[in-house]
């Protein structure tokens, strides 16, 4: 069975929802307009239950099948927050809020899940319950964690959970997935180097923090190249190097470094943290300076459950003819928290030849809507077949 015909009919309406969301982007948990729009559409669609305020500003909807002899409950999740980026697409429905933009396609994810909701509420051609999860604050706020911590999984007895993200560079409407670790754990670190400031013409009377911090930046490169097993994956990037001196002739007392660590396994994550602290502190000590390390753990690695991944790929192949093997992604995804809580899978849907996500010229491709919506609907109908 290819793309469902109903979604070809619904595509203009779903596209209009998507473009409305695109024009009105909101950040993190500060999403009053977006949450209200989702809630209003769900009520118009006629789902059985809508609850807002889950995980602060998330929205959860319930659609019951014609029957419920299976007792199965499947969660489908879309994110809906935007990014602090100045849009440069020139679209007639470009962001009306300067500096805020749907640059990751979460407008498309939410519109597609609303489209699936409309179809599922019309047809109800399944035996069980579909729970639709609309999540805020994917872009660094941990909205997925907030919704799980709010008791969502137990409250609606969700047994499996599925997620989807668009992917530029893959043919529009095609699918790709991988079992096991898929997206990386995303940690952040700050290192404050303290030496002895002074006159730049008399460095012998100082402990030069700029030189010490430079050696720390170089030393950190050895974590991935010398400590991590070469068949594993890890990234350590220093992204900020800030001295407190703006002058040409002052050696600063302090230098602050910032950066990120990306890993896919707990033991590699632990190793990177231990080595980062040791290298920073001991390199500083070798020069008579000190380094204070603040290592902040962020999203865990997002791990697809094997059985649900196989099922999700079968459904994708039904919709699109095939499902490709996806590469590892060293970016983060807070759907990881939902997959820690319940078995499930996360799939990529091709966005065609567009700018990459988080680019000011990126745009979600509305031609992906029929395939994306069909995948959602087919997950429900195939996992919980009607009697
Ligand atoms: Ni995203």
Boltz pocket constraint, residues with backbone or C-beta under 6 A from the ligand:
constraints:
  - pocket:
      binder: B
      contacts: [[A, 104], [A, 105], [A, 106], [A, 138], [A, 165], [A, 357]]
      max_distance: 6.0
